[in-house]
Amino acid sequence: MEKVRIDVTARNWHPSPLAGPIALVTTVDAAGHVNVAPKSLLNFITVRPLRIILGCSRSHHTAQNLLAQGECVLNFPGDDLIDKVWAAAVFREPADGEVAARGFTELAAERVAPPRILECRYHVECRFEMVHWFGDECVFYLGVAAASVNADAATAEDPYTLLRPVFFLEPAVYGTINASTHLD
Ligand SMILES: Cc1cc2nc3c(=O)[nH]c(=O)nc-3n(C[C@H](O)[C@H](O)[C@H](O)COP(=O)(O)O)c2cc1C
């Protein structure tokens, strides 16, 4: 097969070789305002203990709140929420009621101050461990404090048919996992 070169200086690649799991990240600021933002520069980086990396622009409320308060929840939506998820990227000044204004419902987290988002199906509660700066961008190292999932998915033969997690591919382009395959 002939190969076509990809422009590695482009901000977004087409097609993309790396699908980023999309989460709605909740954080809280010093005044107690909850912030919600979609993020996809995200993955497990160590397993013992479980640690997650999150890439974020330095100027974002998410980064500012994580640096100041040290906690967040990664709420993983299914594809039924994709329009609201994308809309949650629109800038909003910190204020009371952001979760409701984005069309979601707050659910208290088990171990951290930021809330879970009820309509999402999987929630990972995290605590700040470390940050690396790359100009205007930063990478957070987050320790996993707790996790929870919809009860039906916890017991389903194939939980992914219920979770239907979504992945960022390109601006306005996402992919969904709607089934899993067992090798044995
Ligand atoms: C699907 C999706 C994924 C995104 N992933 C990231 C990301 O991983 N890192 C980032 O800095 N911004 C990401 N963005 C952009 C932010 O969500 C957007 O700039 C938002 O306004 C930041 O909000 P905040 O200031 O409340 O954190 C993403 C946007 C969308 C729609």
The ligand as an SDF file (V2000), in Angstrom:
LIG
                    3D

 31 33  0  0  0  0  0  0  0  0999 V2000
  -14.7930   16.8370   22.9090 C   0  0  0  0  0  0  0  0  0  0  0  0
  -13.8740   17.9090   23.4250 C   0  0  0  0  0  0  0  0  0  0  0  0
  -12.6750   17.5540   24.0200 C   0  0  0  0  0  0  0  0  0  0  0  0
  -11.8080   18.5390   24.5190 C   0  0  0  0  0  0  0  0  0  0  0  0
  -10.6360   18.1460   25.1160 N   0  0  0  0  0  0  0  0  0  0  0  0
   -9.8170   19.0880   25.6530 C   0  0  0  0  0  0  0  0  0  0  0  0
   -8.6280   18.6910   26.3370 C   0  0  0  0  0  0  0  0  0  0  0  0
   -8.3140   17.4990   26.4650 O   0  0  0  0  0  0  0  0  0  0  0  0
   -7.8440   19.6650   26.8430 N   0  0  0  0  0  0  0  0  0  0  0  0
   -8.1590   20.9840   26.7480 C   0  0  0  0  0  0  0  0  0  0  0  0
   -7.4190   21.8300   27.2610 O   0  0  0  0  0  0  0  0  0  0  0  0
   -9.2990   21.3940   26.1120 N   0  0  0  0  0  0  0  0  0  0  0  0
  -10.1280   20.4860   25.5760 C   0  0  0  0  0  0  0  0  0  0  0  0
  -11.2800   20.8710   24.9480 N   0  0  0  0  0  0  0  0  0  0  0  0
  -11.6140   22.3030   24.9060 C   0  0  0  0  0  0  0  0  0  0  0  0
  -12.2280   22.7610   26.2390 C   0  0  0  0  0  0  0  0  0  0  0  0
  -13.2890   21.9530   26.6440 O   0  0  0  0  0  0  0  0  0  0  0  0
  -12.7740   24.1980   26.1060 C   0  0  0  0  0  0  0  0  0  0  0  0
  -11.7200   25.0760   25.7470 O   0  0  0  0  0  0  0  0  0  0  0  0
  -13.4630   24.6800   27.3660 C   0  0  0  0  0  0  0  0  0  0  0  0
  -13.9600   25.9860   27.1680 O   0  0  0  0  0  0  0  0  0  0  0  0
  -12.5460   24.7290   28.5870 C   0  0  0  0  0  0  0  0  0  0  0  0
  -13.3780   24.9900   29.6970 O   0  0  0  0  0  0  0  0  0  0  0  0
  -12.8140   25.3470   31.1230 P   0  0  0  0  0  0  0  0  0  0  0  0
  -12.1460   26.7210   31.0200 O   0  0  0  0  0  0  0  0  0  0  0  0
  -14.0740   25.4040   31.9270 O   0  0  0  0  0  0  0  0  0  0  0  0
  -11.8650   24.2710   31.5490 O   0  0  0  0  0  0  0  0  0  0  0  0
  -12.1500   19.9180   24.4170 C   0  0  0  0  0  0  0  0  0  0  0  0
  -13.3730   20.2640   23.8040 C   0  0  0  0  0  0  0  0  0  0  0  0
  -14.2140   19.2750   23.3230 C   0  0  0  0  0  0  0  0  0  0  0  0
  -15.5220   19.6880   22.6890 C   0  0  0  0  0  0  0  0  0  0  0  0
  1  2  1  0
  2  3  1  0
  2 30  2  0
  3  4  2  0
  4  5  1  0
  4 28  1  0
  5  6  2  0
  6  7  1  0
  6 13  1  0
  7  8  2  0
  7  9  1  0
  9 10  1  0
 10 11  2  0
 10 12  1  0
 12 13  2  0
 13 14  1  0
 14 15  1  0
 14 28  1  0
 15 16  1  0
 16 17  1  0
 16 18  1  0
 18 19  1  0
 18 20  1  0
 20 21  1  0
 20 22  1  0
 22 23  1  0
 23 24  1  0
 24 25  2  0
 24 26  1  0
 24 27  1  0
 28 29  2  0
 29 30  1  0
 30 31  1  0
M  END
$$$$
